[in-house]
Amino acid sequence: MDARVENYIRRGRFYVDGWLRSEAAQVVVALTERQRSLGIAGGIAEIGVHHGKLFILLYLLAQASEKAVAIDLFEDQHLNIDNSGSGDLAKFRRNLERHADNKRLVLHQGNSMDLTGAILTRLADGPLRFVSVDGGHTAEIAAHDVATAESAIAEGGIIIVDDVFNEQWPGVGDGVRRYFERRPNLVPFAIGANKTYFCRPSHRDIYHDAAAAAASTATATEFLGQPVAFLQFLRPGLKDRVAESSAWRHLRTTPIGLPLRWAWHTGRTLRRGLSRNEDF
């Protein structure tokens, strides 16, 4: 994994307001690497960038020749009818420049309901490799944004839709189902960490396996009449996170680290003894 990508996932993204679990970030990385191995190229885009949390990751994963299209209402928040986000152009630019650069950035400020696949393709200088849909959360807007993304992706392209199963935003799932009543050339292949992943039927099995490999476990289920992987992730506890940190590896055998290790193990032994169901 590229050092800038790893640094952003581990540290940088926590300084950007938005919604991106580390598990979803790992899946995006795994899918991008699979696309690279298949020779799939094209720009990236996000409808509804907010302050750039996911967009920055997609930008860092893109090649120098791939445009990155950011679509948001930004300062036109009076058009944000469901208050599902709060795009801020100044904060977005500042975050992007802090964690990446803006050399390949293409900004499109406006209502995504006025956007078409042809316009999106033109903004990206060709079909797109990866599109995130996280704009308005009404059924009408979600259905329209998925349609726009579907008509703009390349063969082998991937669409991520946020909040499809989020009970706070039932309009998103409703909109996705409405769109699929048209029987598009698109299928879901994975669900996990509040993201739902779609691609062309030709690449479903390949991406299904790549996403499943990035998860702790993957359960076979169905969505929209198609087989998908339900991705589950085991989050390490505090002890495991500390043990894996570079700071602790340097500290553990020092005069500071040794008594800390003794205190931890002694405390664990005492806790185990006190928790036994025995008669005294």
Backbone hydrogen bonds, N-H to C=O, Kabsch-Sander energy under -0.5 kcal/mol:
donor,donor_aa,acceptor,acceptor_aa,energy
6,E,2,D,-2.6
7,N,3,A,-2.6
8,Y,4,R,-2.0
9,I,5,V,-2.4
10,R,6,E,-2.5
11,R,7,N,-2.5
12,G,7,N,-2.0
13,R,8,Y,-3.0
14,F,11,R,-1.4
15,Y,12,G,-2.0
16,V,13,R,-1.5
25,A,21,R,-2.0
26,Q,22,S,-2.1
27,V,23,E,-1.8
28,V,24,A,-2.4
29,V,25,A,-2.2
30,A,26,Q,-2.3
31,L,27,V,-2.6
32,T,28,V,-2.3
33,E,29,V,-2.5
34,R,30,A,-1.8
35,Q,31,L,-2.3
36,R,32,T,-2.4
37,S,33,E,-2.1
38,L,34,R,-1.2
39,G,35,Q,-0.5
39,G,36,R,-1.3
40,I,35,Q,-2.5
43,G,127,P,-0.8
44,I,67,K,-2.4
45,A,130,F,-1.8
46,E,69,V,-2.0
47,I,132,S,-2.9
48,G,46,E,-0.8
48,G,71,I,-3.4
49,V,71,I,-0.8
51,H,17,D,-0.5
52,G,49,V,-3.1
53,K,17,D,-0.6
56,I,52,G,-2.7
57,L,53,K,-0.8
58,L,54,L,-2.3
59,Y,55,F,-2.7
60,L,56,I,-2.7
61,L,57,L,-1.8
62,A,58,L,-0.9
62,A,59,Y,-0.8
66,E,63,Q,-1.8
67,K,65,S,-0.5
68,A,104,R,-2.4
69,V,44,I,-2.8
70,A,68,A,-0.6
70,A,106,V,-2.7
71,I,46,E,-2.4
71,I,69,V,-0.6
72,D,108,H,-1.6
76,D,73,L,-2.5
77,Q,75,E,-0.8
79,L,76,D,-2.1
80,N,77,Q,-1.5
81,I,79,L,-1.7
83,N,80,N,-0.7
88,D,50,H,-1.1
92,F,88,D,-2.7
93,R,89,L,-2.7
94,R,90,A,-2.3
95,N,91,K,-2.5
96,L,92,F,-2.5
97,E,93,R,-2.5
98,R,94,R,-1.6
99,H,95,N,-2.1
100,A,96,L,-2.3
105,L,102,N,-0.8
106,V,68,A,-2.8
108,H,70,A,-2.6
110,G,72,D,-1.8
110,G,108,H,-0.6
114,D,111,N,-2.0
115,L,112,S,-1.5
120,L,116,T,-2.4
121,T,117,G,-2.6
122,R,118,A,-2.0
123,L,119,I,-2.4
124,A,120,L,-1.7
125,D,122,R,-1.1
126,G,121,T,-2.9
128,L,152,A,-2.4
129,R,43,G,-3.0
130,F,43,G,-1.4
131,V,158,I,-2.5
132,S,45,A,-2.5
133,V,160,I,-3.5
134,D,47,I,-2.9
134,D,132,S,-0.6
142,A,138,T,-2.7
143,A,139,A,-2.4
144,H,140,E,-2.0
145,D,141,I,-2.9
146,V,142,A,-2.3
147,A,143,A,-1.9
148,T,144,H,-2.3
149,A,145,D,-2.4
150,E,146,V,-2.9
151,S,147,A,-1.9
152,A,149,A,-1.2
153,I,149,A,-1.3
154,A,128,L,-3.2
157,G,154,A,-2.6
158,I,129,R,-2.0
159,I,198,F,-2.4
160,I,131,V,-2.6
161,V,196,T,-2.7
162,D,133,V,-2.1
163,D,194,N,-1.6
166,N,163,D,-0.9
167,E,165,F,-0.6
169,W,166,N,-1.8
172,V,169,W,-1.4
173,G,169,W,-0.7
174,D,170,P,-2.1
175,G,171,G,-2.6
176,V,172,V,-2.4
177,R,173,G,-2.2
178,R,174,D,-2.3
179,Y,175,G,-2.4
180,F,176,V,-2.1
181,E,177,R,-0.8
181,E,178,R,-0.8
182,R,179,Y,-1.7
183,R,180,F,-1.4
186,L,184,P,-1.9
187,V,199,C,-2.9
189,F,197,Y,-2.5
190,A,197,Y,-1.1
191,I,229,A,-2.7
192,G,195,K,-2.6
195,K,192,G,-1.5
196,T,161,V,-2.0
197,Y,190,A,-2.8
198,F,159,I,-2.6
199,C,187,V,-2.4
200,R,157,G,-0.6
203,H,200,R,-1.7
204,R,201,P,-1.0
207,Y,203,H,-2.4
208,H,204,R,-2.8
209,D,205,D,-2.0
210,A,206,I,-1.8
211,A,207,Y,-2.7
212,A,208,H,-2.4
213,A,209,D,-2.0
214,A,210,A,-0.8
214,A,211,A,-0.7
215,A,211,A,-0.6
215,A,212,A,-1.0
216,S,232,Q,-1.7
217,T,232,Q,-1.9
219,T,230,F,-2.3
221,T,228,V,-2.4
223,F,226,Q,-2.4
226,Q,223,F,-1.6
228,V,221,T,-2.8
229,A,189,F,-1.7
230,F,219,T,-3.1
230,F,228,V,-0.6
231,L,191,I,-3.3
231,L,229,A,-0.8
232,Q,217,T,-2.9
235,R,233,F,-0.7
241,R,237,G,-2.4
242,V,238,L,-2.6
243,A,239,K,-2.6
244,E,240,D,-1.8
245,S,241,R,-0.6
245,S,242,V,-1.1
249,R,245,S,-1.7
250,H,246,S,-1.5
251,L,247,A,-1.3
252,R,248,W,-2.6
254,T,251,L,-1.9
257,G,251,L,-0.8
258,L,254,T,-2.6
260,L,256,I,-1.2
261,R,257,G,-2.4
262,W,258,L,-2.2
263,A,259,P,-2.5
264,W,260,L,-2.2
265,H,261,R,-2.5
266,T,262,W,-2.6
267,G,263,A,-2.4
268,R,264,W,-2.3
269,T,265,H,-2.2
270,L,266,T,-2.3
271,R,267,G,-2.4
272,R,268,R,-2.3
273,G,269,T,-2.1
274,L,270,L,-2.4
275,S,271,R,-1.4
276,R,273,G,-0.9
278,E,276,R,-1.6
